[in-house]
Amino acid sequence: MSASIDMRKFRSLYRKKLRILLLAISCAILLCGSLASCRDNVSSWYPTGKAEVVSFYELDTGGQELLTVTIEVANTGKTGICSCSISISVKTTDRTYKKTFIRTIDIQPGGRVYFDVEILYSSAEERLAPEGLAIIGEFYY
């Protein structure tokens, strides 16, 4: 009795596995090439913006001084801003106030929104010092 092995089945199976391996290697090379050719850094797609004070006024609310500040937030990036956190510093003749506010709003690239922030002074005699109003922090997400 003799046993014979049909080598054609093994060659056919070997060719199929070789084709799959070559296809996987080709896809991996293509993926690496496309990732390497990206020009923009990933961080350029983070939400970015610019906040600035556009107006302010002081108001007497019956013996208590109140400062109202209008802040403009402009989207300067490539993606939309969903929320922003802005911190301001208000220096008066007597003391310095700091306040952070968070707004959840959709600002598309190139868009602008305006927010009003109020600071209640501790005494009626306080007034805003020259150059006493500043944005000290901003974060966009």
Backbone as CSV, one residue per row, in Angstrom:
resi,resn,N_x,N_y,N_z,CA_x,CA_y,CA_z,C_x,C_y,C_z
1,MET,0.806,-1.155,0.000,0.000,0.000,0.000,0.866,1.241,0.000
2,SER,0.524,2.145,-0.784,1.310,3.376,-0.850,0.408,4.561,-0.558
3,ALA,0.972,5.488,0.154,0.229,6.705,0.498,0.757,7.828,-0.381
4,SER,-0.132,8.543,-0.963,0.288,9.676,-1.793,-0.397,10.958,-1.291
5,ILE,0.334,12.001,-1.340,-0.177,13.307,-0.908,-0.317,14.168,-2.149
6,ASP,-1.458,14.783,-2.262,-1.698,15.656,-3.405,-1.098,17.040,-3.097
7,MET,0.020,17.369,-3.706,0.731,18.612,-3.447,0.022,19.825,-4.045
8,ARG,-0.908,19.600,-4.949,-1.615,20.724,-5.557,-2.460,21.458,-4.522
9,LYS,-3.040,20.734,-3.549,-3.852,21.362,-2.512,-2.987,22.251,-1.627
10,PHE,-1.782,21.786,-1.302,-0.889,22.572,-0.455,-0.417,23.832,-1.178
11,ARG,-0.114,23.725,-2.461,0.319,24.887,-3.231,-0.804,25.913,-3.328
12,SER,-2.012,25.453,-3.543,-3.163,26.343,-3.640,-3.403,27.067,-2.317
13,LEU,-3.303,26.342,-1.216,-3.482,26.941,0.109,-2.354,27.925,0.400
14,TYR,-1.151,27.600,0.019,0.002,28.483,0.216,-0.168,29.778,-0.576
15,ARG,-0.647,29.692,-1.793,-0.857,30.878,-2.640,-1.928,31.787,-2.047
16,LYS,-3.002,31.218,-1.504,-4.067,32.022,-0.894,-3.538,32.775,0.323
17,LYS,-2.767,32.082,1.168,-2.211,32.729,2.355,-1.209,33.811,1.954
18,LEU,-0.438,33.562,0.921,0.530,34.540,0.452,-0.189,35.779,-0.086
19,ARG,-1.274,35.616,-0.816,-2.057,36.748,-1.337,-2.630,37.580,-0.187
20,ILE,-3.171,36.933,0.827,-3.732,37.641,1.985,-2.640,38.420,2.704
21,LEU,-1.484,37.812,2.882,-0.362,38.469,3.545,0.104,39.686,2.743
22,LEU,0.227,39.545,1.427,0.640,40.672,0.589,-0.389,41.790,0.598
23,LEU,-1.662,41.435,0.628,-2.723,42.445,0.702,-2.658,43.197,2.029
24,ALA,-2.434,42.488,3.122,-2.327,43.131,4.440,-1.107,44.049,4.495
25,ILE,0.016,43.632,3.957,1.222,44.461,3.939,0.987,45.706,3.083
26,SER,0.327,45.552,1.945,0.037,46.691,1.071,-0.865,47.704,1.776
27,CYS,-1.878,47.213,2.477,-2.783,48.111,3.211,-2.041,48.842,4.322
28,ALA,-1.159,48.142,5.016,-0.381,48.765,6.091,0.533,49.853,5.531
29,ILE,1.175,49.598,4.415,2.047,50.585,3.786,1.233,51.794,3.318
30,LEU,0.083,51.554,2.744,-0.788,52.634,2.294,-1.261,53.487,3.467
31,LEU,-1.624,52.855,4.558,-2.064,53.581,5.745,-0.927,54.421,6.324
32,CYS,0.253,53.853,6.431,1.408,54.603,6.946,1.733,55.786,6.036
33,GLY,1.663,55.583,4.758,1.937,56.672,3.820,0.918,57.790,3.910
34,SER,-0.349,57.440,4.071,-1.370,58.482,4.169,-1.270,59.246,5.481
35,LEU,-0.915,58.568,6.564,-0.739,59.256,7.842,0.482,60.161,7.814
36,ALA,1.545,59.715,7.171,2.762,60.523,7.103,2.582,61.735,6.207
37,SER,1.660,61.690,5.276,1.480,62.805,4.349,0.549,63.886,4.889
38,CYS,-0.037,63.691,6.065,-0.901,64.728,6.644,-0.064,65.959,6.949
39,ARG,-0.487,67.115,6.440,0.271,68.342,6.630,-0.015,68.992,7.971
40,ASP,-1.259,68.983,8.396,-1.638,69.690,9.614,-1.333,68.861,10.849
41,ASN,-0.895,69.526,11.864,-0.699,68.919,13.159,-2.067,68.679,13.781
42,VAL,-2.213,67.634,14.545,-3.506,67.319,15.153,-3.963,68.451,16.061
43,SER,-3.035,69.114,16.740,-3.414,70.187,17.650,-4.020,71.373,16.918
44,SER,-3.823,71.489,15.608,-4.430,72.595,14.871,-5.942,72.434,14.766
45,TRP,-6.461,71.281,15.116,-7.903,71.060,15.069,-8.560,71.240,16.430
46,TYR,-7.788,71.566,17.470,-8.381,71.869,18.769,-9.160,73.177,18.667
47,PRO,-10.229,73.310,19.420,-10.951,74.592,19.401,-10.066,75.721,19.933
48,THR,-10.001,76.812,19.196,-9.247,77.984,19.626,-10.095,79.225,19.438
49,GLY,-9.864,80.176,20.294,-10.620,81.416,20.226,-9.836,82.564,20.813
50,LYS,-10.460,83.723,20.789,-9.858,84.932,21.333,-10.944,85.729,22.031
51,ALA,-10.704,86.045,23.302,-11.655,86.836,24.084,-11.090,88.228,24.300
52,GLU,-11.956,89.231,24.224,-11.530,90.587,24.530,-12.698,91.397,25.083
53,VAL,-12.354,92.364,25.893,-13.355,93.258,26.481,-13.742,94.280,25.426
54,VAL,-15.062,94.384,25.136,-15.506,95.349,24.133,-16.183,96.561,24.769
55,SER,-16.720,96.412,25.977,-17.302,97.563,26.663,-17.477,97.247,28.141
56,PHE,-17.630,98.308,28.937,-17.889,98.143,30.370,-18.488,99.445,30.896
57,TYR,-19.219,99.326,31.963,-19.738,100.511,32.644,-19.997,100.192,34.102
58,GLU,-19.929,101.239,34.931,-20.198,101.112,36.357,-21.572,101.716,36.630
59,LEU,-22.283,101.089,37.539,-23.659,101.478,37.818,-23.887,101.450,39.322
60,ASP,-24.593,102.463,39.830,-24.949,102.499,41.245,-26.303,101.811,41.398
61,THR,-26.342,100.749,42.186,-27.588,100.005,42.381,-28.139,100.234,43.785
62,GLY,-28.297,101.502,44.162,-28.841,101.819,45.470,-27.833,101.656,46.588
63,GLY,-26.694,102.338,46.481,-25.676,102.256,47.512,-24.600,101.219,47.250
64,GLN,-24.728,100.444,46.216,-23.745,99.411,45.865,-23.323,99.637,44.415
65,GLU,-22.021,99.643,44.187,-21.513,99.812,42.827,-21.448,98.462,42.118
66,LEU,-21.777,98.475,40.846,-21.795,97.273,40.022,-21.046,97.571,38.734
67,LEU,-20.150,96.677,38.356,-19.442,96.792,37.089,-20.007,95.751,36.135
68,THR,-20.405,96.181,34.960,-20.878,95.264,33.918,-19.869,95.297,32.770
69,VAL,-19.391,94.126,32.404,-18.374,93.996,31.357,-18.958,93.160,30.221
70,THR,-18.809,93.631,28.985,-19.210,92.856,27.813,-17.948,92.290,27.168
71,ILE,-17.932,90.973,27.012,-16.772,90.281,26.446,-17.166,89.650,25.120
72,GLU,-16.325,89.848,24.122,-16.529,89.230,22.813,-15.624,88.011,22.723
73,VAL,-16.204,86.889,22.315,-15.429,85.665,22.088,-15.535,85.326,20.605
74,ALA,-14.384,85.274,19.942,-14.334,84.957,18.511,-13.673,83.598,18.331
75,ASN,-14.253,82.779,17.479,-13.666,81.480,17.155,-12.617,81.708,16.069
76,THR,-11.355,81.466,16.411,-10.249,81.678,15.473,-9.705,80.366,14.901
77,GLY,-10.325,79.248,15.246,-9.820,77.950,14.825,-10.565,77.357,13.654
78,LYS,-10.307,76.066,13.431,-10.912,75.328,12.326,-12.115,74.500,12.754
79,THR,-12.314,74.340,14.069,-13.435,73.552,14.567,-14.324,74.421,15.450
80,GLY,-15.531,73.950,15.655,-16.478,74.687,16.482,-16.091,74.663,17.957
81,ILE,-16.487,75.718,18.658,-16.302,75.796,20.105,-17.644,75.452,20.742
82,CYS,-17.638,74.473,21.641,-18.865,74.076,22.334,-19.027,74.821,23.652
83,SER,-17.919,75.078,24.327,-17.934,75.776,25.609,-16.670,76.596,25.737
84,CYS,-16.757,77.626,26.578,-15.567,78.419,26.851,-15.542,78.805,28.319
85,SER,-14.339,78.987,28.808,-14.115,79.411,30.186,-13.222,80.641,30.118
86,ILE,-13.731,81.778,30.626,-13.005,83.040,30.568,-12.807,83.552,31.991
87,SER,-11.596,83.960,32.318,-11.297,84.544,33.633,-10.913,86.002,33.440
88,ILE,-11.474,86.877,34.298,-11.157,88.297,34.221,-10.652,88.788,35.568
89,SER,-9.910,89.869,35.516,-9.409,90.528,36.710,-9.880,91.980,36.660
90,VAL,-10.431,92.454,37.768,-10.928,93.823,37.873,-10.202,94.475,39.046
91,LYS,-9.389,95.477,38.736,-8.667,96.195,39.785,-9.369,97.530,40.019
92,THR,-9.773,97.749,41.278,-10.434,98.999,41.645,-9.487,99.840,42.487
93,THR,-9.996,100.958,42.975,-9.200,101.827,43.834,-8.884,101.173,45.166
94,ASP,-9.684,100.176,45.596,-9.493,99.535,46.896,-8.949,98.110,46.826
95,ARG,-9.362,97.332,45.870,-8.997,95.909,45.845,-9.071,95.365,44.415
96,THR,-8.703,94.093,44.282,-8.754,93.408,42.987,-9.742,92.251,43.075
97,TYR,-10.612,92.153,42.094,-11.588,91.068,41.996,-11.186,90.172,40.837
98,LYS,-11.411,88.887,40.998,-11.175,87.925,39.911,-12.410,87.049,39.796
99,LYS,-12.790,86.783,38.551,-13.991,85.980,38.322,-13.796,85.133,37.073
100,THR,-14.246,83.884,37.169,-14.235,82.980,36.021,-15.672,82.612,35.691
101,PHE,-16.009,82.675,34.439,-17.342,82.252,34.014,-17.203,81.259,32.873
102,ILE,-18.162,80.349,32.826,-18.180,79.296,31.809,-19.487,79.415,31.029
103,ARG,-19.380,79.385,29.731,-20.571,79.446,28.871,-20.557,78.239,27.934
104,THR,-21.696,77.612,27.805,-21.869,76.513,26.859,-22.701,77.044,25.706
105,ILE,-22.043,77.189,24.573,-22.695,77.744,23.380,-21.904,77.290,22.161
106,ASP,-22.577,77.137,21.059,-21.930,76.698,19.826,-21.436,77.922,19.062
107,ILE,-20.116,78.000,18.855,-19.525,79.077,18.073,-18.792,78.437,16.902
108,GLN,-19.303,78.640,15.717,-18.701,78.056,14.520,-17.438,78.824,14.126
109,PRO,-16.531,78.210,13.348,-15.312,78.906,12.929,-15.642,80.248,12.273
110,GLY,-14.958,81.295,12.731,-15.200,82.643,12.226,-16.329,83.366,12.944
111,GLY,-17.062,82.670,13.806,-18.194,83.275,14.508,-17.770,84.047,15.745
112,ARG,-18.694,84.896,16.243,-18.465,85.707,17.429,-19.712,85.687,18.299
113,VAL,-19.490,85.710,19.594,-20.587,85.838,20.554,-20.173,86.853,21.613
114,TYR,-21.177,87.369,22.325,-20.934,88.380,23.346,-21.568,87.934,24.658
115,PHE,-20.826,88.147,25.759,-21.301,87.790,27.089,-21.196,89.002,27.998
116,ASP,-22.156,89.144,28.888,-22.090,90.174,29.921,-21.750,89.515,31.246
117,VAL,-20.800,90.119,31.962,-20.366,89.634,33.265,-20.522,90.791,34.240
118,GLU,-21.057,90.497,35.414,-21.245,91.537,36.424,-20.382,91.264,37.641
119,ILE,-19.759,92.329,38.152,-18.951,92.271,39.376,-19.561,93.281,40.345
120,LEU,-19.958,92.819,41.502,-20.512,93.681,42.542,-19.381,94.113,43.460
121,TYR,-19.142,95.430,43.514,-18.078,95.952,44.370,-18.475,95.822,45.839
122,SER,-17.471,95.754,46.711,-17.723,95.632,48.154,-18.174,96.938,48.785
123,SER,-17.758,98.066,48.227,-18.174,99.352,48.791,-18.618,100.291,47.678
124,ALA,-19.411,101.292,48.065,-19.957,102.234,47.091,-18.905,103.217,46.597
125,GLU,-17.788,103.337,47.306,-16.751,104.298,46.931,-15.765,103.741,45.896
126,GLU,-15.794,102.472,45.645,-14.844,101.866,44.705,-15.145,102.290,43.274
127,ARG,-14.061,102.484,42.527,-14.163,102.776,41.101,-13.102,101.962,40.376
128,LEU,-13.349,101.670,39.142,-12.400,100.918,38.324,-11.138,101.746,38.124
129,ALA,-9.983,101.139,38.385,-8.699,101.815,38.187,-8.377,101.872,36.697
130,PRO,-7.598,102.880,36.279,-7.179,102.916,34.866,-6.414,101.635,34.518
131,GLU,-6.725,101.082,33.393,-6.115,99.825,32.946,-6.336,98.697,33.955
132,GLY,-7.433,98.754,34.702,-7.687,97.774,35.745,-8.509,96.574,35.317
133,LEU,-8.911,96.529,34.077,-9.756,95.443,33.584,-8.949,94.609,32.589
134,ALA,-8.831,93.290,32.859,-8.029,92.435,31.984,-8.586,91.026,31.947
135,ILE,-8.408,90.379,30.808,-8.710,88.956,30.674,-7.431,88.215,31.049
136,ILE,-7.514,87.357,32.077,-6.308,86.686,32.579,-6.241,85.207,32.212
137,GLY,-7.295,84.687,31.628,-7.284,83.284,31.222,-8.450,82.969,30.316
138,GLU,-8.215,82.077,29.370,-9.286,81.638,28.477,-9.001,80.209,28.041
139,PHE,-10.055,79.420,27.979,-9.932,78.016,27.602,-11.148,77.662,26.762
140,TYR,-10.933,76.932,25.675,-12.016,76.579,24.740,-12.077,75.065,24.565
141,TYR,-13.281,74.523,24.563,-13.462,73.089,24.375,-14.799,72.810,23.744
